[in-house]
Amino acid sequence: MRRFISDIWRVATEEWRSVWHDEGVVLIVVFALFIYGISYSLGYGGEVLEEVPVAVVGRQGGIGRKLTRTLDASPKIEVAYELSDMGDAEQLLRNRKVWGVVALSADLDEDILAGRQSRVAILGDASYFLAYREVAEGAVAAIQQMNEAIIVQRNGVYRPPIVYEQRNLFNPSLGYGVFVMPAIILLIVQQTVLIGVGMVSATRRERGVHLPSQSPLAITVGRTLAYLAIYAVTLGFMLTVHYSLFDYPMRGEWWQCVAVVAPYLLAVILLAQAVGALFRRRESSIVWLLWLSIPFLLISGVSLPPQAFPQWLYVLGRVVPSSAAVDAWIAIQSRGASLSDIAPQLMLLCSLVILYGLLALRANKTPS
């Protein structure tokens, strides 16, 4: 037992030394999480778009002018053009001078004054979905505000329109950063571990250097402990200081967060050791693994609902540790879920730890 523990310590020390004596690995394993995490967070720092330019088309009677002023008063959109010709508005939309067009009915004032229903058309450029959302939400809110100011008379009875109230749970501002950054941070961890461990494994193989142990179990445990020590510090910083700086919600207790992060890190590090055995050159891990970040993001279910996946792709995505971890993490830190709520994801992560642990043992049979 003493020899086994000694082997683990020597392997962990050697792996640690290999990381800190390789500038490229240090950049990937240590600093990439900070660099990407901060740069993405700054990019999404505005959370929501404001004053998205739109054009209003239509005859400007009294009610039309009031609706135009209401649209312009919205923090989401800005009335940049008031036009009478729809062709001019469509040209502005194609040239990206505006991101939306609000077309008023020619008989808007007459219809409203006569107690008839009128129509307002909203056109948006969906190629930039965030701008499209702001145009749609801003225009609908302004129209709803106008509706609430109009009392429609029917048969001598005054009846106000239906009052609309919206409450956004878990993400009140509908900010993109709050929505996507928790998933991106976990995905950055996965990618940096895979690439970093792959680089270390391939470099050792190129130089013909062996780890100081003949035991696959000691090698696997020692290497795992080395990377756990690094990511316990870096990821801990991201989930405390970084979250506080950018005001991301953290509704889970610390022990709930550990219950998600610990099996996730173990599964990713063990997967990286298994995958690292496939590379013979250090650059190969970057070439083959870097492009997987976008597919991993997609199959995690953050940017595309899992219900939209083919069944085989959904099942395949469950094999990637980030898929289950992202589900569990967002449930804990955004919605305040309990561990019983995320029990299926935790069981899957633990199963992946066992699966990738066995693969890592096989990969480490021949010291690399």
C-alpha positions, 0 to 999 in steps of 0.5 A: 500500500505504501508503494502504491501511494508513493507511486500515485504521488510520484505520478501526480508530481511528474504530471504537475511538472509536465504541465507547468514546464510546458508554456503551451499546456499552461496557456490551455489548462490554466489561463484559457478558462480565465481568458475565454470566460472573461472575454465571453462575459464582457461580450455578453455584458450588455445582456440585452440589446437596446435602441434597435433601429426600426422604420415606421411606415404608414399615414400618420394620423393622431393615433398613428403619431401616438403609436410612433411616439410610444414605439420610440419611447421603448428602451428596446427599439428606436424609430430611426425612419418614418416613411410612407413607402413600404419599398423604401423600408424594405430597402433599408431592411436589406441594407441593415440600416434598420432591423425591423419595420412596423407597418401601420394600416392606412385606415388605422385612425378611422378603424380605431375611432369607429371601434373596429379592429385594426392591424399593425404588421411587424417585419424583422430580420431574423438573421440576427436573432437577438435584434429580431427578438428586441424588435418583436418584443418592443413593438408588441409591448408598445402596441399593447400599451396603446391597447390599454389606453383605448377604451372600446365602446360596444352597445353603450358599455365601456370595456377595457382591453385584456390587460397583459402581464409578463413575468420572466422566471429565473432570468428576469432581464432575458439577458443572453449572458445569464442564459448561456455563460454557465454552460459555456464555462463548463464547456471551456473546462471540458475542452481545455482538459481534453486538449491539455491532457492530450498535449501532455500525453503526446509530448511525453510519447514524442520524447519517449519519456515514461511516468514513474510507475508501472501500475495503470491504476497508480498512473490513472489516479495520480494524473487525475489528482494532478488535474483536479488540483489545478481545476479546483482552483481555476474553476473555483475562482470562476464560480465564485469571484467571476460569478460575483463580478458579472452578477450571474445568479447562484441559487444553489448551495455550495455542497450542491455545486460540488456534487455536480462539479466533482463527478463532472471534473472526474469524468472529463479528466478520465475521458481526456486520459483515454482520448490522449492515448490516441495522439502521437503528436502534441499538435494533433490534440488541438487540431482534432479536439478544438473543433468539437467545442461547437458540436458539444455546445449544440448537443448540450441542449443549451442553444437547441432544445433536446426535443429537436434532436434525432433520437440517436444524436440525443443518446450519443450526446449523453456520452459527453460529460458536458451534456449531463453536467450542463443540465444539472448545473443550470438547474442548480444555479439558475432555478434553485433545484435540489439534488433529487431534481437532478438525480438522473444527471448525477447518476449519468455523470457517475456512470461516465466516471466508471466508464471513462475510468476503465478506458483510462486504465486501459490507455495507461497500461503502457506508461506514456 
